[in-house]
Amino acid sequence: MASLQPLTALGKREATTVTHGPLTISERSEVALASVAARKGRAQDLSAAAQKAGVPLPGPASYQPGTPYSAFWVAPEMWFVEAPYATHELVADMLKSALGDAASITEQTDAWVAFDLSADDLTPLLERLCNADYATRPTGYATRTVMEHLGVYLIKHGPGAARLYGPRSSAESLLHALETAAHSVW
């Protein structure tokens, strides 16, 4: 009988952490992710169900932390919802139970790689990688942008802290782009 072992997006058993000068890049494999989209004409029903279940549904270009659910806006009436993988491995099923038929929900955990970036100031790094004006955006800002020809989501947790979601199939390319930009900055 085969003994299967889960692997991170970078193909390892443990999440990868890389340091370049003051920058730390941490792969986050302990995050469960699902998309939530309001069904046609059901936005108010979804809002009520989400509030009752403790699922934040932030406004445009925003991220809202919470326990156990955090979320960021990705499109009109659509969000990505995060939760701890250890307790929410079946996050999509949990959200379907909590939100009912007011939303269409899909599992996203294995489609994306998550990297947390930390440094005193991420602006010099991010201005080399994307067109998001990170320096002027407030904490809680979330946007879709492009890095190295890859569509990514960027969430600002503070001046020196961000989370980046990129396609899992391009995890190594995205990490390489981050490392290359870090070498040019520090």
Secondary structure, 3 states (H helix, E strand, C coil): CCCCCCCCCCCCCCCCEEEECCEEEEECCCEEEEEEEECCCCHHHHHHHHHHHCCCCCCCCEEECCCCCEEEEEECCEEEEEEEHHHHCCHHHHHHHHHHHHEEEEECHHHEEEEEEECCCCHHHHHHHCCCCHHHCCCCEEEEEEECCEEEEEEEEECCEEEEEEEHHHHHHHHHHHHHHHHHHC
